[in-house]
């Protein structure tokens, strides 16, 4: 599998966020997108996820499932945790597992409890999301990556609100995903536990 962007441009609100951006990453590789606030790190991830229109250039995925779009083969972890406060942690994850896995024959869906255990949340499976701490809500969102297998992970500042043990657990999950041939594109201001990652810097900090 190979994900490539060529001469990409992004325009939002009539303003050019970036132009002429190119990158390539293959299965088993991680690409970390860096740059100051406002240079388009989140916009690039959302473009790959299909949430932002490609104003110019092109995105290509080689070696993926031909019957599915790029967006259908990617997980997007953004700034918002996208949880329903009144539902329990288990109910939230069960919903997302059903929604994201629906009709995706190429994907394996793990039991929600196994995904909760992978992020250390099995003890609060029956708690409403409204009662969870910011770090627990972030870990619940990360559990979606585990619950439904997709080859591409798009992670926007994934360590936000995570304490050290949770960051280490995330690093292990990312390492296992890469070892299994998965691909990660992450936007970050600092280290997020991805060793030997390629880097794409947006903007001119000179």
N, C-alpha and C positions, 0 to 999 in steps of 0.2 A: 504494500500500500504506500502511496505517495501523495501528499497534499501539496499543491503548488499555487502560489499567487503571483501574478505577473502584472506589473504596471497598474496596481490597484489605486483607485481614487475614491475618496469618500466625501460627500457633500451633505451637510446637515444644517437645516435652517438657513439655507442659502449661503452657507460658509464652507469653504473648502477646508476639511479637517486634515487630510493628507492626500498626497498624490505620488505616483511613481513608486509605490511600495511593492517589493517583491520578496518572496521567501519560498523555501521548500523544506519539507520534513517528511521523513519516511517512517514506516512502522518501526517501533522500538526507539524512536527519537522523541526528544522534547525540545520545544522552541519556546524560549522565554522572551516576551515582548516588553521592552523597557522604554522609558522616556518620561518627561515631566507631565504633570496633569494637563489635560487639554490637547495632547499630541495625537490622540486617537487610539490608544491601546484598547479601551473597551469597545470602541466602534469597530475596530478590526475583528475582534472576537465575535461581536454581534453580526458582523457581515458574514463571517464564515458560518455562523449558526443560522443565517437566513433572515435575521431580524432587521438588517440594514441593507439598503439597496447598493449594489456595486455601481458606482457612477461611471467608472471607466476601468479598463483592464479585465482580467478574468481569473476565476478560481477553478481549478481542476483537481479532481480526485481520481487517481489511477489505482486500480486493484481493489476497489471497494465492491460492494454489492450493486450490480448494474441496475437492479430493479428498484433501488431506493435512492433518494436524493442525498446530497451531502448532509443536509440538515437532519435527515432521518437516521444518519449514521453517527451523529455527534451528540454529546451531552454538553449543555451549556450551564455553567455554574456562575451566576452573576452576583451583583451586590445584594439583591433582594433574595430572601430565602424561600419565597413562594410557598408559604405554609398557611393552612387554615387554622386560626387560633383555637377554635372550638373542638377540632378533631384531635384525637390522641396522636402521639408520635407514630404508633403502629398504623392507625387509620390514614394519616397523611402519606406514609410511605406506601401503604397498600394501594391508595388511589394513584400515586405516581407510577407505581410498578405496573398497574393495570393500564394506565393511560399511555405510558411510554412504550410498553411492550405490546400493545394491541396491534395485531396485524403484522408484526415484525418477525417473520419466521426465522430470520438470520440471527436473532438475538435470543439469548438464554435469560430467563427470568428466575432469579433466586428468591427463596422464601424471604418475606420482609424481615422476619426475626433474625435470619442469618446476616442480612445487610445491617440491621441495627447492631448486632454483636460485633460486626467488623469495625464499627466506629465507636464501640463502647457505650451504647445507649440501651442495651436490653433491660436494664433496671428501671428505666423510665418509659418503657413501651406503652404503658397505660395512662401516662400523664398527658393532659391537653397541651398542645403546643404553646398556648398562652402562658403556661407555668414554667416553661423551659427557659434557661438562661440564654444569653446571646450566643455563647459558645456551643451550647447544646443544640440550639436551632441550626447553627452552621453545620454541625456534625450530622444532623438529620438531613440537611440538604446534600451533604457529601454522600450519605447512604444511598441516594438515588443513583449515583455513579456505579455503585456496587450491585444494586438490586436489578438493574437492567443492563446487560452487556452491550456497550456500543464501542466501536474501535477508536473514536476520536473524542478526547476530553478537551473542552474549552473552559479554562479556569481563570476567572477574573479576581485577582487578589484572594486566592483560596484560603490563606491562613488568617484572614480577618476574624477577630474575636476568638481565635483558638489559643489555648494555653500550650505550654511546651509539650506535655504528653500527647495532646491531640495533634499538634504539628508533626510529631514523630510518627504517629499512627497514619496521618495523611501521607507522609513521605513514603511509608511502607506500601500503602495502597497504590501510590503513583508508580513506585518501583515495580510492583507486581504487574501493573497494567502495561508498562513498557516492556517488561520481560516476556509478557504474553503476546508481543507484537503490536500493542496499541500505540497510539500517537497522542501527544499532549501539546497543546498550545496554551500558554499561560501568560497573563499580564501581571506584572509584579514590580514593586518598587525596591524590594529587597530579596534576600534569600528565602526560598520556599521549600527547600529540601530536594531540589532536582539537581542531581550531580551530572556533570558532563553535558549539560543542556546547551543547545545552540542559542544564540541571542540575536534578536532583531531590535535595533534601537530606532525609535521614531522621534522625529523632531531634531532641531539643531540646538544643542546646549552650549555651544561656544559663546 
